[in-house]
Amino acid sequence: MTEQQRERTKQSFIVGSLTSSAGVFLSKAIGLFYMVPFTALATEENMAFYSAPYSYYSILLQICSAGIPFAAAAVIAKYASRNDWKTVMLARKISKGILCVSGFVFAVMFALLSGVLSRSTLGPLAEPQDILIMQKSFMILSLALFLVPLLSSYRSFYQGLKDLRVYADSQVIEQLGRVISLLGLGFIAVRILHMASIYAVYMAVLATSIGAMIAIFFYDRYDRRNIGHYRRLARAQERSTVESTELLKEILIFGLPFLIGSIVGNSQQLVNTRYFVNVATELGMPYADAKLLYGIIQLQCDKLTSIPQVLGMGFSAGIVPYMTIALETKNYTQLRRNVRECLETTLFIGMPVCFIMLVLARPVYYVMYGGANLDYGEICLQVAAVLALVTTITPICSSMMMTLKLRKESIIYLCCGFLIKAATFYPMMKYTGYTGAITSSIFCSLSIIYLDLAKLSSKFGVSYRQTGVYFLRILTACLAMNGGFAILRILGFTITEASRLKALIQLGVYGIVGMVIYLAAANMLKIPQGIFRKSLKEIADPYISRLRRRS
């Protein structure tokens, strides 16, 4: 492969992953900013009734859908690279059937277990009315367990074909539909019909299903315009397809490790959901405070930290077809390069975002959620910012391990991480307070990252020396950015002392100044030149020229 071909492959890999990340980012950004009006409608006291069902929902969604879409995408990428379009179309059909059946089964199960899950989440001190409210939220959310796996069947097909733009577009459309429904229905229920504020939570939970249905309609239209091309290729193919039983076995064998990995990887959220209120009250915290803090950690801080985590989601999706092909063709040089590019690009984009949340935790929380419970929010967000960085990297490492057929080891490492989470949860809560729930998750993710990267190094000879150098340079650029923040404070930009509108403007100034300093420092330290083989000016020039032509 020539240097030009290697550069083109690198760019397509990074662009594809960043395109996927961009879709997740926009959907997460939309999901973040709805929290301000939604909290006003539902009130902070009801946030636990919104966040707790989603923790269990995420686990069940992983069980019924997470493994199959990734497996289907990898299998489709494999046979598409061989121009075996009959097998590609058969893989699409099989994966869609599996996801529809499993989604229906788990939706019914979720509804039937809603009472048990509600009582275990709120603990023995919970009031009967709270349990009933939580149970209703579980039951409404069960519909999404059928619809979202169906949506995933469309996404996995086009992901395997490297059509990551429609993958990204569907995420934005799904989130837009969800947020518009959430706020619109909540406003009608609470402000127009004067129903209790908890009905804003019910509408928010229902909006998950509405958003999924809108995205399914979008994919159905896209599918009708594009699927004909692949069907014609399949009809023109002379050689026979892989037997359906063999293909089913391949998808299940490939998907089972993804499935187990997803369950174990997300189980730390389940530990928080199942035990936080119970342990906090056992250690002397009033029930109302424990329920409030659970909502702050699991919902409000989680919404903020999900912004950098989109890189993990985007690269986890983007690397599957590229690494599958690199492994199939035994192009280990490209494979090692892909591993480093994933990590370095994620650090370059994700670290400054997490750093901003760490050093500006109080003003960020104030702008988003107001002055109520600001002390709690500041402390939780500071620790959660560190968690955001490691949980951005963790799914990328796990996805690389799964794609490169190190599935057994990946599952073992995820189990080790979960055991660390479970073992440290109670002592961290006891000796460091409520932030111990977040700290134990940090220990969990760090252990998984270390074990995954060590295995990739020993198996494929991946060296992280260069990545470590970039990490230190990026950290230096972040510290330079913090110097700019210090100057702004001296100039009187004390955000939490202003009105929220003024605070938002001042926070925007912080963000612009910080990113300018970060990018200037990064360019001086030659970080983008090393990662992307281009300076920031060379990266920006095509976009500037395009804007000039349009104007």
C-alpha positions in Angstrom: 0.0 0.0 0.0 1.4 3.4 -1.0 1.7 6.3 1.4 -1.1 8.1 -0.3 -3.4 5.0 0.0 -2.5 4.7 3.7 -3.3 8.4 4.3 -6.6 8.0 2.5 -7.5 4.9 4.5 -6.6 6.7 7.7 -8.7 9.7 6.8 -11.7 7.5 5.9 -11.4 5.7 9.2 -11.2 8.8 11.3 -13.8 10.7 9.3 -16.2 7.7 9.4 -15.8 7.4 13.2 -16.1 11.2 13.7 -19.1 11.3 11.5 -20.7 8.6 13.7 -19.6 10.6 16.8 -21.0 13.8 15.4 -24.5 12.2 15.1 -24.3 11.0 18.7 -22.9 14.4 19.8 -25.8 16.3 18.3 -28.3 13.9 19.8 -26.6 14.1 23.2 -26.4 17.9 22.9 -30.1 18.0 22.2 -30.7 15.7 25.1 -28.6 17.9 27.4 -30.4 21.1 26.7 -33.9 19.8 27.2 -33.0 19.1 30.8 -33.4 22.8 31.8 -37.1 23.1 30.8 -37.8 19.5 31.7 -36.5 19.9 35.2 -38.7 23.0 35.6 -41.7 20.9 34.5 -41.0 17.7 36.4 -39.1 19.3 39.5 -35.8 17.9 40.8 -37.7 15.8 43.4 -39.1 13.6 40.6 -35.8 13.1 38.7 -35.2 9.7 40.4 -38.4 8.4 38.8 -37.1 9.3 35.4 -33.5 8.1 35.8 -33.9 4.8 37.7 -36.0 3.0 35.0 -33.5 4.0 32.4 -30.7 2.2 34.3 -32.6 -1.1 34.1 -33.8 -0.3 30.6 -30.2 0.1 29.4 -29.2 -3.3 30.8 -32.2 -5.0 29.2 -31.6 -3.1 26.0 -28.1 -4.4 25.9 -29.3 -8.0 26.5 -31.9 -7.9 23.7 -30.1 -5.8 21.1 -26.5 -4.7 21.9 -24.7 -7.9 20.7 -26.7 -8.6 17.6 -26.3 -5.1 15.9 -22.5 -5.1 16.4 -22.3 -8.7 15.2 -24.5 -8.0 12.2 -22.5 -4.9 11.3 -19.2 -6.9 11.5 -20.6 -9.9 9.5 -22.1 -7.5 6.8 -18.8 -5.7 6.6 -17.0 -9.0 6.2 -19.2 -10.3 3.3 -19.5 -6.9 1.7 -15.7 -6.8 1.4 -16.0 -10.2 -0.5 -18.8 -8.9 -2.7 -21.0 -11.6 -1.4 -24.2 -9.6 -1.5 -26.6 -12.6 -1.1 -25.0 -13.3 2.3 -25.2 -9.6 3.2 -28.9 -9.5 2.5 -29.5 -12.8 4.4 -27.5 -11.4 7.4 -29.8 -8.4 7.4 -32.9 -10.6 7.4 -31.7 -12.8 10.2 -30.5 -10.0 12.5 -33.8 -8.1 12.0 -35.8 -11.2 13.0 -33.6 -11.8 16.1 -34.0 -8.2 17.3 -37.7 -8.1 16.8 -38.3 -11.3 18.8 -35.9 -10.5 21.6 -37.3 -6.9 21.9 -40.8 -8.2 22.3 -39.9 -10.8 24.9 -37.9 -8.3 27.0 -40.6 -5.6 26.7 -43.1 -8.0 28.2 -40.6 -9.1 30.9 -39.8 -5.5 31.8 -43.5 -4.6 32.3 -44.1 -7.7 34.4 -41.1 -7.1 36.7 -41.8 -3.3 37.1 -43.2 -3.7 40.7 -40.2 -5.8 41.9 -37.7 -3.4 40.3 -39.4 -0.3 41.8 -39.4 -1.7 45.3 -35.7 -2.8 45.1 -34.6 0.6 43.7 -36.3 2.8 46.3 -35.5 0.6 49.3 -37.5 -0.3 52.5 -38.0 3.3 53.5 -39.8 4.2 50.3 -43.5 5.4 50.5 -46.1 3.3 48.6 -47.0 6.2 46.4 -43.3 6.5 45.3 -43.2 2.8 44.4 -46.4 3.1 42.4 -45.1 6.1 40.5 -41.8 4.3 39.7 -43.7 1.2 38.6 -45.7 3.3 36.1 -42.5 4.7 34.6 -41.1 1.2 34.2 -44.3 0.1 32.4 -44.4 3.0 30.0 -40.7 2.5 29.1 -41.3 -1.1 28.3 -42.6 -0.2 24.8 -39.2 1.3 23.9 -37.6 -2.1 24.5 -39.5 -3.4 21.5 -39.0 -0.4 19.2 -35.4 0.5 19.8 -34.0 -3.0 18.9 -36.1 -2.8 15.6 -34.4 0.5 14.9 -31.0 -1.1 15.7 -31.6 -3.6 12.9 -31.6 -0.8 10.3 -28.6 0.9 11.8 -26.4 -2.2 11.9 -27.0 -2.9 8.2 -25.8 0.5 7.1 -23.1 0.6 9.7 -21.7 -2.6 8.2 -21.8 -1.0 4.7 -19.8 2.0 6.2 -22.7 4.3 5.5 -22.1 6.1 8.8 -23.7 9.4 7.7 -27.2 7.9 7.8 -26.3 6.2 11.1 -25.5 9.7 12.5 -28.6 11.3 10.9 -30.9 8.7 12.4 -29.6 9.4 15.9 -30.2 13.1 15.6 -33.7 12.6 14.2 -34.5 10.1 17.0 -33.4 12.5 19.7 -35.1 15.5 18.1 -38.4 13.5 17.9 -37.9 12.4 21.5 -37.1 15.9 22.9 -39.9 17.6 21.0 -42.4 15.0 22.2 -41.0 15.1 25.7 -41.3 18.8 26.2 -44.5 19.2 24.1 -46.5 16.5 25.9 -45.0 17.5 29.3 -46.0 21.1 28.8 -49.5 20.2 27.7 -50.0 17.9 30.7 -48.5 20.1 33.4 -49.0 23.7 32.2 -52.2 23.5 30.1 -54.1 20.6 31.7 -52.7 21.4 35.2 -51.8 17.8 35.9 -49.3 16.9 38.6 -45.6 17.5 37.8 -45.0 13.7 37.8 -46.9 13.5 34.5 -44.0 15.4 32.9 -41.9 12.3 33.8 -44.5 10.0 32.3 -44.5 11.9 29.1 -40.7 12.0 29.0 -40.5 8.2 29.4 -43.1 7.8 26.6 -41.1 10.1 24.4 -38.4 7.4 24.1 -40.8 5.2 22.1 -42.0 8.2 20.0 -38.4 9.1 19.1 -37.7 5.5 18.1 -40.8 5.3 15.9 -39.9 8.6 14.1 -36.3 7.2 13.4 -37.8 4.0 12.1 -40.0 5.9 9.7 -36.9 7.8 8.6 -34.9 4.6 8.0 -37.8 3.0 6.2 -37.9 5.9 3.7 -34.1 5.8 3.3 -34.2 2.0 2.9 -36.8 2.1 0.1 -34.5 4.5 -1.8 -31.3 2.6 -1.3 -32.0 -1.1 -0.7 -32.8 -1.8 -4.4 -29.1 -1.4 -5.3 -28.0 -4.1 -2.9 -30.9 -6.4 -4.0 -29.8 -6.1 -7.6 -26.3 -7.0 -6.7 -27.5 -10.0 -4.8 -29.7 -11.2 -7.7 -26.8 -10.7 -10.1 -24.5 -12.8 -8.0 -23.9 -16.3 -9.4 -22.2 -18.0 -6.5 -24.4 -19.3 -3.7 -24.9 -17.7 -0.3 -23.8 -19.0 3.0 -26.3 -21.4 4.6 -28.8 -19.6 6.8 -28.0 -21.9 9.8 -24.3 -21.2 9.4 -24.8 -17.5 9.1 -27.1 -17.5 12.2 -24.5 -19.4 14.1 -21.8 -16.9 13.0 -23.9 -13.9 14.1 -24.7 -15.5 17.4 -21.1 -16.6 18.1 -19.9 -13.1 17.2 -22.7 -11.3 19.0 -22.7 -13.3 22.3 -19.4 -11.8 23.5 -20.6 -8.3 22.5 -23.8 -9.1 24.4 -22.1 -10.3 27.6 -19.6 -7.5 27.4 -22.3 -4.9 27.1 -24.2 -6.3 30.1 -21.1 -6.4 32.3 -19.8 -3.1 31.0 -23.1 -1.3 31.9 -23.6 -3.2 35.2 -21.8 -0.5 37.2 -24.9 1.7 36.5 -27.0 -1.1 37.9 -25.0 -1.1 41.1 -25.7 2.6 41.6 -29.3 2.2 40.8 -29.8 -0.9 43.0 -27.8 0.2 46.0 -27.2 3.9 46.1 -30.4 4.9 48.0 -30.2 1.8 50.2 -26.5 2.3 51.2 -26.8 6.1 51.6 -29.8 5.7 54.0 -28.1 2.9 55.8 -25.1 5.2 56.4 -27.3 7.9 57.9 -28.4 10.0 55.0 -32.1 11.1 55.0 -34.2 9.2 52.4 -35.2 12.5 50.6 -31.5 13.6 50.3 -30.5 10.1 49.1 -33.2 10.1 46.4 -32.2 13.7 45.4 -28.5 12.8 45.1 -29.2 9.7 43.1 -31.0 11.9 40.6 -28.1 14.4 40.5 -25.5 11.7 39.9 -27.4 9.4 37.6 -29.3 11.9 35.5 -28.1 15.5 35.7 -24.4 14.8 35.9 -24.7 11.9 33.5 -26.3 14.2 30.9 -23.4 16.6 31.1 -20.7 13.9 31.0 -22.4 12.1 28.1 -21.1 14.9 25.8 -17.5 13.6 25.7 -18.7 10.1 25.9 -20.1 10.4 22.4 -16.6 9.9 21.1 -16.6 6.4 22.7 -19.9 5.6 21.1 -18.9 7.0 17.7 -15.5 5.2 17.5 -17.0 2.0 18.9 -19.4 2.0 15.9 -16.9 3.3 13.4 -14.0 0.9 14.1 -16.1 -2.3 13.6 -16.1 -2.4 9.7 -12.5 -1.0 9.4 -10.9 -3.3 11.9 -12.9 -6.3 10.7 -11.4 -5.8 7.2 -7.9 -5.1 8.6 -8.1 -8.4 10.5 -9.6 -10.4 7.6 -6.8 -9.1 5.2 -4.1 -9.6 7.9 -3.1 -6.0 7.6 -1.6 -5.7 11.1 0.3 -2.5 10.4 -3.0 -0.8 9.6 -4.7 -2.5 12.6 -2.0 -1.2 15.0 -2.3 2.3 13.5 -6.1 2.2 13.9 -5.8 1.4 17.6 -3.5 4.3 18.2 -5.6 6.7 16.1 -8.7 5.8 18.1 -7.0 6.6 21.4 -5.2 9.7 20.3 -8.1 11.3 18.5 -10.4 10.6 21.5 -7.9 12.1 23.9 -7.4 15.2 21.7 -11.1 16.0 21.5 -12.4 14.5 24.7 -9.8 15.6 27.3 -10.4 19.4 27.0 -14.1 18.9 27.3 -13.7 16.8 30.5 -11.2 19.3 31.8 -13.6 22.2 31.4 -16.2 20.3 33.3 -13.7 19.6 36.1 -12.5 23.1 36.6 -15.8 24.9 35.8 -18.0 22.4 37.5 -19.9 24.9 39.6 -20.7 27.4 36.8 -21.6 24.7 34.4 -24.0 23.1 36.8 -25.4 26.5 37.8 -26.1 27.4 34.1 -27.8 24.1 33.4 -29.8 23.5 36.6 -29.8 26.7 38.6 -28.7 27.4 42.1 -30.7 24.8 44.0 -28.5 22.0 45.3 -25.5 23.7 43.7 -23.0 22.5 46.3 -24.1 18.9 45.7 -24.0 19.4 42.0 -20.5 21.0 41.9 -18.9 18.2 43.9 -20.6 15.4 41.9 -19.8 17.0 38.6 -16.1 17.4 39.5 -15.7 13.7 40.2 -18.0 12.8 37.3 -15.7 14.7 34.8 -12.9 12.3 35.6 -15.3 9.4 35.1 -16.4 10.9 31.8 -12.9 10.6 30.3 -12.3 7.0 31.3 -15.8 5.9 30.3 -15.1 7.6 26.9 -12.1 5.3 26.4 -13.5 2.1 27.9 -16.1 1.3 25.2 -13.5 1.9 22.5 -11.1 -0.5 24.1 -13.8 -3.1 24.6 -15.1 -2.7 21.0 -11.6 -3.2 19.7 -11.1 -6.3 21.7 -14.4 -7.8 20.5 -13.8 -6.9 16.9 -10.3 -8.4 16.9 -11.7 -11.7 18.3 -10.3 -11.3 21.8 -13.8 -11.8 23.1 -13.1 -14.2 25.9 -10.4 -11.9 27.3 -12.6 -8.8 26.9 -15.4 -10.4 28.9 -13.0 -11.5 31.6 -11.6 -8.0 31.9 -15.1 -6.5 32.0 -16.0 -8.9 34.8 -12.9 -7.9 36.7 -13.9 -4.3 36.3 -17.4 -5.0 37.6 -16.0 -6.9 40.6 -13.8 -3.9 41.4 -16.9 -1.7 41.1 -18.9 -3.9 43.4 -16.1 -4.4 45.9 -15.2 -0.7 46.2 -18.8 0.7 46.1 -19.7 0.4 49.8 -16.3 1.3 51.3 -16.0 4.3 49.0 -19.5 5.5 50.0 -18.7 5.0 53.7 -15.3 6.7 53.7 -15.6 9.4 51.0 -19.4 10.1 51.0 -21.9 10.1 48.2 -19.2 10.7 45.5 -17.8 7.2 46.4 -20.4 5.8 44.0 -18.7 7.7 41.1 -15.1 7.0 42.3 -15.8 3.2 42.4 -16.9 3.5 38.7 -13.6 5.3 37.9 -11.6 2.4 39.4 -13.8 0.0 37.4 -13.1 1.7 34.0 -9.4 2.2 34.7 -8.9 -1.5 35.3 -10.7 -2.4 32.1 -8.7 0.1 30.0 -5.4 -1.2 31.4 -6.1 -4.8 30.9 -7.5 -4.3 27.3 -4.6 -2.2 26.2 -2.0 -4.6 27.7 -3.7 -7.5 25.8 -3.7 -5.6 22.5 0.0 -4.8 23.0 0.9 -8.4 23.6 -1.2 -9.9 20.9 -0.7 -7.4 18.0 2.4 -5.5 19.1 0.7 -2.2 19.6 3.0 0.4 21.2 1.5 3.2 23.3 4.7 5.2 23.7 3.6 7.8 21.1 0.1 7.9 22.6 1.6 8.6 26.0 3.6 11.5 24.6 0.4 13.0 23.1 -1.4 12.5 26.4 1.1 14.7 28.2 1.1 17.3 25.4 -2.7 17.4 25.5 -2.7 17.8 29.3 -0.2 20.7 29.0 -2.6 22.4 26.5 -5.4 21.9 29.0 -3.4 23.5 31.8 -2.7 26.4 29.5 -6.5 26.7 28.9 -7.0 26.8 32.7 -4.6 29.8 32.8 -7.0 31.7 30.6 -9.8 30.9 33.0 -7.8 32.3 35.9 -7.4 35.5 34.0 -11.1 35.7 33.3 -11.8 35.3 37.0 -9.5 38.1 37.9 -11.4 40.3 35.4 -14.6 39.6 37.3 -16.3 36.8 35.4 -17.7 35.1 38.5 -20.5 33.1 36.8 -22.4 31.8 39.8 -23.0 35.3 41.1 -24.9 36.4 37.9 -28.4 35.7 36.6 -28.6 32.5 34.6 -28.9 34.3 31.3 -25.8 36.5 32.1 -24.1 33.4 33.4 -24.7 31.5 30.2 -23.1 34.4 28.2 -20.1 34.5 30.5 -19.7 30.7 30.3 -19.8 31.1 26.5 -16.9 33.5 26.9 -15.0 31.0 29.0 -15.6 28.3 26.4 -14.5 30.4 23.5 -11.4 31.7 25.3 -10.5 28.3 26.6 -10.8 26.5 23.2 -8.8 29.2 21.4 -6.0 28.8 24.0 -6.2 25.0 23.9 -6.1 24.8 20.1 -3.2 27.4 19.9 -1.3 25.5 22.5 -2.0 22.2 20.8 -0.8 23.5 17.5 2.4 24.9 19.1 3.0 21.4 20.6 2.3 19.8 17.2 -0.5 17.6 18.5 -2.8 17.8 15.4 0.2 17.5 13.1 1.2 14.2 14.8 -2.3 12.7 15.1 -3.9 14.0 11.8 -0.7 14.7 9.8 -2.0 18.2 9.3 -1.8 21.5 11.2 -5.0 23.1 12.3 -4.7 25.6 9.5 -4.5 22.8 6.9 -7.5 21.1 8.5 -9.5 24.4 8.5 -8.6 25.7 5.1 -11.0 23.5 3.0 -13.9 24.5 5.2 -13.0 28.2 5.1 -12.7 28.0 1.3 -16.1 26.3 1.1 -17.7 29.1 3.2 -16.1 31.8 1.0 -17.4 30.2 -2.2 -20.9 30.0 -0.7 -20.8 33.7 0.4 
